Amino acid sequence: MDGFTSTIYFPGIPNINEELNAPSIATTLTAALFVLFMGIAPVFWASFSDFYQSRRFWLMIAMIIYAVSSIGNAVVNNIWGMVVLRCVQAIGASAGQSIGGGVIADMYPVEERGSAYGKFFLGLIIGPIIGPIVGGFLIMSDLTWRATYWFCVAFGAVAVITTFFFMSETFRDDTRWDIGTLPTVAPSKDDTSSSRAETIASPRSSSSDGKPDEKQETLPEPKKKKLNPIKPFLLLRYPHILLSSVIGGVAYGTMFSVASVLPTLFGTTYGFKAWQIGLCFLGSGVGNILATVLNNKLSDRLLLRARAKRGGRHKVEDRLAIFLWPSIFILLPLGLLLFGWGVEKHMTYWTGVVGFGILTFGMNLVMTATSAYLLDAVPGQGASASAAGNFVRMAMAFALSLGSTPMVEKVGPGYLTVFLAALCWVATGLLYIIKVYGHQIRRYYGVEQEAERK
């Protein structure tokens, strides 16, 4: 929902500028601040969901916030009001990122979560792709760009109703269920009330004559949970977490920067209407789908091959497979430069569409690999590391998209993409540091995986 909502109104940006008499920086903020709050809010949603032991309730609250803020966006007559409402809308829309991952962890055993997460992330990838396409056709109605927000209202209402009537609570208390031995005999009705206050003794707690031993083994009391939404951000103090997050942030930020300036550039350069601008995002869809197929075929195979060369020894950095190097050093800059200079020199619009597709192809491969690396980078804190990485990615997307429109106005799209391509080459250097020295860094900070210590 968050990715879909972040881009659905993109084809209507020229109409918004005209109708609300909005400066370009203001409409840029509607997109930039949205992704920033997409990075911040999921950490809080996850913390609330875990602390209060509920998924369904918080999803419904988030969808209500999303639907109400979408109504505000649909009727607003001031661009700065839209900027504020887009931030609120992002808070509601982003709950699915973190709570959705929690639902999967509740419902699937570890051995089956990989496939479930694959389907989950596919939904996150498809959202930004189909958003502008749907938005482009909605804008053809009499409501123009406002129709995209009314669609979001309906989307949110359907989500609330569906969650209320068809979704059961899935929260799973690991401290209660993930234990080595469970009682095999149910207590009688007379014992029910008293058994709750008694400590479960091990089989060794009584002797052969039936007399209880002096020492009994008791289950340790679970530690009381504390609500601390800031904890995931503290993982950024580890260099390998920060660097891998920045690499993913460069990939996602460059893509989002191009997506944010594409509607205006194609509208002014080629005279495209809203529905035509929406169709131009099909190139990014093709790139994402091809990258997903390639990653599914090669990622695990290359991981096992790297381990085989090491005699079967595990190493987290094997997740940063060989195809990352051409992706970040060649494909990302190539796609950027094709897009920027294709528009700058008034080449055929296909140059920009193909360039954007190449860019998203490389971005998907980089994002998938760095996200998988973060899951294993700190033992037992994969979810928190992922949340920290997501925050860095969205913060960089915010900064780069915020600066992209002024740069286009000052130096043109060609030099904007030269700057973004240079960031990709810098990120290649950061990738080299993690690939070569990542294990030493993790060992220094004491966050090696158990298998790596053997």
Disulfide bonds with the S-S distance in Angstrom:
none
